[in-house]
Amino acid sequence: MTEPTAAAHHEDTVISSPMIATLEAAWTSIRTQHPELPPVVVTMAGADKVPGGVKLGHFHANRWTHREAGTDNALAVGADAAKTYAEIMICGETLARQPHEIMATLLGEAAHALGHARGIQTSSRQGRWSNGRFAKLAAEVG
């Protein structure tokens, strides 16, 4: 009997990185159709309870920078050290939904990102509710 390799033995624990890669590929596809959209860092998080259910996703502009920008430990130097990235968070628990439902969440966050890129407020001041401008951008995004 042969011993299982470490990769084969732990193959069932590599769960999140393929999901993130799929979400990143979907975002790249959306950006192909809408070049105004920014590059993003895709994250998964636990469910946040919101009125009426669970928050499916969230767009947050300028959320990420290179680690320790401006220090000797920076991952990048010069102009790249100060570059920021937006974040798209997808609630991990909602990834059990159908693929078209997950894509709808990404498209909804793309509408918020497009609003940000164009300087259009797409939600209430507290960010709890999407508004009519969001609906127009969501129709444009798809």
Buried (B, 14 or more C-beta within 10 A) or exposed (E): EEEEEEEEEEEEEEEEEEBBEBBBEBBEEBBEEBEEBBEBBBBBBEEEEEEEEEBBBBBBBEBBBBEEBEEEEBEBEEEEBEBBBBBBBBBBEBBEBEEEEBBBBBBBBBBBBBBBBEEBEBBEEEEEEBEEBBEBBBEEBE
